[in-house]
C-alpha cells in the first residue's frame, strides 16, 4: 500500500514536465528536489514509526535539533546518519547511481591556477 507523501505528486509531475522543456536550466533545481524528497521521506519514516524527534535523536545519538535539520534541510546528510535513521525506523537504505551520459567536470579556479604553475615550472626547467 502506497503511503501518502507530504508533497504533491501532481506538482512534482508538472515540475518534471517543465524540466523536460529546459533541462539545462533545471540542473540545480533537480538536486534541490532530490534532497527535498529525502527530507520528506525521513520525516515520514519517523512519524510512521511512532517516534517523535527527541526519541529518534536519543536512539541514533544525535540532538533533536539535528533531527529537525535532517527533516527540513537534508541536503548534506551523511550516509552513516541516513543508515541510522533508516534502521531506527525499520527501513533499509538502497542507493542507485545511474549514468546520465553527460559529464560535468568541476570548473575550479584553484585547480586552473595550479596547472599554470606546473607548466611554468616545466618551462623554467627546460
KATA-V23616 format. One record per pair of residues at least 12 apart in sequence whose ideal C-beta (glycine too) atoms are under 7 Angstrom apart, sorted by the first residue. I is the first residue (numbers start at 0). J is the second residue. Records with the same first field share a line. If there is no record, write none. Layout:
I: J, J
//
This chain:
2: 43
4: 39, 43
5: 39, 43
6: 39
34: 73, 74
37: 73, 76
38: 69, 70, 71, 72, 73
41: 69, 70, 73, 84
42: 70
44: 84, 88, 90
45: 88
48: 88, 89
50: 88
52: 66, 67
55: 87
58: 87
59: 83, 84, 87
69: 84
//
